[in-house]
Amino acid sequence: MKKRIAEGEHQQQDFKYAINDSKKIARSLAAFANTDGGRLLVGVKDNGRIAGVSSDEEYFMVEAAAKRYCRPPVDFEVKEWHSEGKTVIEIIIPKSENRPHKAPTKEGKYKVYVRVKDQNLLANRVLLKVWMREKRSHGTFVQLQKPEQTLLKWFNDENKFITHSKLSRIAKISRRKAEQILVNLIVLGILDIKVTERGVFYMLKEPPLENTEQDHTRASKI
């Protein structure tokens, strides 16, 4: 447990000194489930100091967060750790195959969150549509027309990333059309999406290392 705490808060780990708001915890659970999965360590302060939980109330608050305030409900497992005479509850959230999961904002509106480093950020429409498209049984067919060609030329000119609004401007198309193009190319594995505190960015997807090595081997044999 101490080894895990020493890692600090990151993409797949969050500390909670105590739980007194199930709706707030629901945002963390949904964000983990929507991204790469993760764990919530209850009874640990932000600085990594073990405070311990005082009662079973924390577990019931987490259960309410997962089942009542996450839509659809989020699956989780629970482990108890004992250190320095104190109890830490580990809430383990697997990456969900049933995403997106929504959780309430401070105003009570249900939104989709993703985990970015040590923060829970709102997912945008492009990412939500990508997830919806990935659930379809049929594939995606795309014709590389002028807007798509303009986008690929943008990257060929050694630009590292592009935003939704930038694509709309350089291709001289509506934001709705730009959104459709981004969704199609992400689903096809041509583009990647990166959600950050500063905004959402799109870039060419890096080929897997194995494929690169195989391609190089084939080229050497020819």
C-alpha positions in Angstrom: 0.0 0.0 0.0 2.8 2.5 0.9 4.4 1.8 -2.4 1.2 2.8 -4.2 0.7 5.9 -2.1 4.3 6.9 -2.9 3.2 7.1 -6.6 1.0 10.1 -5.8 -2.2 11.0 -7.6 -2.1 10.3 -11.4 -4.1 9.1 -14.3 -5.1 5.9 -12.6 -5.0 6.8 -8.9 -6.8 9.4 -6.7 -6.6 10.1 -2.9 -9.6 10.9 -0.8 -9.1 12.0 2.9 -12.8 11.3 3.5 -16.0 10.9 1.6 -18.9 13.2 2.4 -20.4 13.8 -1.0 -21.4 10.8 -3.2 -22.1 13.0 -6.2 -18.5 14.4 -6.2 -17.1 10.8 -5.9 -19.3 9.7 -8.8 -17.4 12.0 -11.1 -14.1 10.3 -10.2 -15.6 6.8 -10.6 -17.2 7.6 -13.9 -14.0 9.3 -15.2 -11.9 6.2 -14.3 -14.4 3.9 -15.9 -14.5 6.0 -19.1 -10.7 6.1 -19.5 -8.2 3.5 -18.4 -9.7 2.4 -15.1 -8.0 3.2 -11.8 -8.2 3.1 -8.0 -9.5 5.4 -5.3 -7.6 5.3 -2.0 -10.0 6.5 0.8 -8.4 7.5 4.0 -5.3 9.1 2.4 -4.6 12.9 2.3 -3.5 14.7 -0.8 0.1 14.7 0.5 0.1 10.9 0.8 -0.3 10.9 4.6 -2.5 8.0 5.9 -5.4 9.3 7.9 -7.5 6.2 7.8 -11.3 5.9 7.6 -13.4 6.4 10.7 -16.4 4.1 9.9 -18.1 2.0 7.3 -19.9 5.1 6.1 -17.3 5.8 3.4 -18.0 2.4 1.7 -21.8 3.1 1.6 -21.1 6.6 0.1 -19.0 5.0 -2.6 -21.7 2.4 -3.3 -24.2 5.2 -3.6 -21.9 7.1 -6.0 -21.4 4.1 -8.2 -24.9 2.8 -8.3 -27.1 5.8 -7.8 -25.2 8.7 -9.2 -23.3 7.1 -12.1 -25.4 6.5 -15.2 -25.2 3.7 -16.1 -23.8 2.3 -12.8 -20.1 1.7 -12.5 -18.6 -1.6 -11.4 -16.1 -1.6 -8.6 -14.2 -3.8 -6.2 -13.2 -3.1 -2.6 -10.0 -4.0 -0.7 -9.1 -3.0 2.9 -5.5 -2.2 3.9 -4.2 -1.7 7.4 -1.2 0.4 8.2 0.0 2.2 11.3 -3.1 1.1 13.0 -5.3 2.8 10.4 -7.6 1.5 7.7 -7.4 2.5 4.0 -10.2 1.5 1.6 -9.1 0.8 -2.0 -11.8 1.2 -4.5 -10.8 -0.5 -7.8 -12.6 0.7 -11.0 -12.0 -1.3 -14.2 -12.1 0.3 -17.6 -15.7 0.0 -18.7 -17.0 -1.7 -21.9 -20.3 0.1 -21.3 -19.0 3.7 -21.5 -19.9 6.5 -21.5 -20.8 6.8 -17.9 -22.3 10.1 -16.7 -22.1 11.7 -13.3 -23.7 14.9 -11.9 -21.9 18.3 -12.1 -22.1 20.7 -9.1 -25.3 22.0 -10.6 -26.8 18.5 -10.8 -26.6 18.1 -14.6 -25.3 14.8 -15.8 -22.1 15.0 -17.9 -19.4 12.6 -19.2 -16.0 12.8 -17.5 -12.6 11.4 -18.5 -9.5 11.1 -16.4 -6.6 13.2 -17.5 -3.5 12.9 -15.4 -4.8 13.7 -11.9 -8.0 15.5 -12.9 -11.5 14.7 -14.1 -12.3 16.6 -17.2 -15.5 16.8 -19.4 -15.5 14.8 -22.6 -16.4 16.6 -25.7 -18.9 15.7 -28.5 -16.3 14.3 -30.8 -15.1 11.7 -28.2 -18.7 10.8 -27.3 -19.6 10.2 -31.0 -16.4 8.1 -31.4 -17.6 5.8 -28.6 -21.0 5.6 -30.1 -19.6 4.7 -33.5 -17.3 2.1 -32.0 -20.4 0.2 -30.7 -21.9 -0.1 -34.2 -21.7 -3.5 -35.9 -21.0 -2.1 -39.3 -17.8 -0.3 -40.4 -17.0 3.3 -41.4 -16.5 4.3 -45.0 -14.8 7.6 -45.8 -14.0 9.3 -49.1 -11.0 11.6 -48.9 -12.6 14.7 -50.3 -11.2 18.2 -50.3 -11.7 18.9 -46.5 -10.0 15.6 -45.6 -7.1 16.3 -48.0 -6.7 19.8 -46.5 -6.4 18.2 -43.1 -3.8 15.7 -44.2 -1.8 18.4 -45.9 -1.9 20.3 -42.6 -0.1 17.4 -41.0 2.2 16.9 -44.0 3.4 20.5 -43.4 4.8 19.3 -40.1 2.0 20.6 -37.9 1.8 18.4 -34.8 -1.9 18.9 -33.9 -5.1 20.6 -34.9 -8.3 21.8 -33.0 -11.9 21.4 -34.1 -12.2 25.2 -34.8 -8.9 25.3 -36.7 -10.0 22.5 -39.0 -13.3 24.3 -39.6 -11.4 27.5 -40.6 -8.6 26.0 -42.8 -11.0 23.6 -44.7 -13.7 26.3 -44.9 -16.4 24.0 -43.6 -19.0 24.1 -40.8 -18.1 23.0 -37.3 -20.6 20.1 -37.7 -18.8 18.9 -40.8 -15.4 19.3 -39.1 -16.8 17.2 -36.2 -17.9 14.5 -38.6 -14.5 14.3 -40.3 -12.7 14.1 -37.0 -15.0 11.3 -35.7 -14.5 9.3 -38.9 -10.7 9.6 -39.0 -10.5 8.7 -35.3 -12.6 5.6 -35.7 -10.5 4.6 -38.7 -7.4 4.8 -36.6 -5.9 7.7 -38.6 -6.2 10.4 -35.9 -5.8 10.4 -32.1 -7.7 12.6 -29.7 -6.0 14.2 -26.6 -8.1 15.9 -23.9 -6.2 18.4 -21.8 -6.8 21.3 -19.4 -6.2 23.7 -22.2 -8.6 22.1 -24.7 -9.0 19.1 -27.0 -6.4 18.4 -29.7 -6.2 16.0 -32.6 -3.1 14.5 -34.1 -2.0 11.7 -36.5 -2.0 8.4 -34.7 1.4 6.8 -34.2 1.7 3.4 -35.8 2.3 0.5 -33.3 6.0 -0.3 -32.8 5.4 -3.9 -33.8 3.9 -3.0 -37.1 6.7 -0.5 -37.8 9.3 -3.2 -37.2 7.4 -5.7 -39.4 7.1 -3.2 -42.2 10.9 -2.5 -41.9 11.6 -6.2 -42.1 9.5 -6.7 -45.2 11.2 -3.7 -46.8 14.6 -5.2 -46.1 13.7 -8.5 -47.7 12.4 -6.9 -50.9 
